[in-house]
Amino acid sequence: MTKGDRRCRQALVEAYGRVPDARRVMAYALLHVYSNMPWYMREMPAGETFDDLAVRWFGA
């Protein structure tokens, strides 16, 4: 949602009220019916493992 922008992510976390677990958010992104993983892969830099990607894309 914030494409790696730290300020946007911080605003999202503050509005949400807690820090979401990066692995859980990644799982939701992978499983969601409207998820577009090829787009994610083009838009965001890739990591080496599932955990790397989860933290890079959705982590602190």
C-alpha positions as CSV (number, residue, x, y, z in Angstrom):
1,M,0.0,0.0,0.0
2,T,2.8,2.4,0.7
3,K,5.3,1.0,-1.9
4,G,8.2,1.2,0.6
5,D,7.7,4.8,1.5
6,R,8.6,5.0,5.3
7,R,6.5,8.2,6.0
8,C,3.4,6.8,4.3
9,R,3.9,3.5,6.2
10,Q,4.3,5.2,9.5
11,A,1.1,7.2,8.9
12,L,-0.7,3.9,8.0
13,V,0.5,2.2,11.1
14,E,-0.4,5.1,13.3
15,A,-3.9,5.2,11.8
16,Y,-4.3,1.4,12.1
17,G,-3.2,1.5,15.8
18,R,-0.6,-1.3,15.8
19,V,2.2,-2.6,13.7
20,P,1.0,-5.5,11.5
21,D,3.1,-8.7,11.2
22,A,5.0,-8.5,7.9
23,R,4.7,-12.3,7.3
24,R,1.0,-12.2,7.8
25,V,0.5,-9.2,5.5
26,M,2.6,-11.0,2.9
27,A,0.5,-14.2,3.3
28,Y,-2.7,-12.1,2.8
29,A,-1.1,-10.5,-0.3
30,L,-0.3,-13.9,-1.8
31,L,-3.7,-15.4,-1.0
32,H,-6.0,-12.5,-1.8
33,V,-8.3,-13.1,-4.8
34,Y,-7.4,-9.7,-6.4
35,S,-3.7,-9.9,-5.6
36,N,-1.4,-9.3,-8.5
37,M,2.0,-10.7,-7.6
38,P,3.6,-10.1,-11.0
39,W,2.8,-6.4,-10.5
40,Y,4.3,-6.5,-7.0
41,M,7.4,-8.1,-8.4
42,R,7.8,-5.4,-11.0
43,E,7.1,-2.5,-8.7
44,M,9.1,-3.5,-5.6
45,P,12.7,-4.8,-5.4
46,A,12.9,-8.5,-4.9
47,G,14.5,-10.2,-1.9
48,E,16.1,-13.5,-1.5
49,T,13.6,-15.3,0.6
50,F,9.9,-15.1,1.6
51,D,10.9,-13.5,4.9
52,D,13.2,-10.9,3.1
53,L,10.3,-9.9,0.8
54,A,7.8,-9.7,3.6
55,V,10.1,-7.4,5.7
56,R,11.1,-5.3,2.7
57,W,7.6,-4.8,1.4
58,F,5.5,-4.8,4.5
59,G,8.0,-4.5,7.5
60,A,9.2,-1.7,9.6
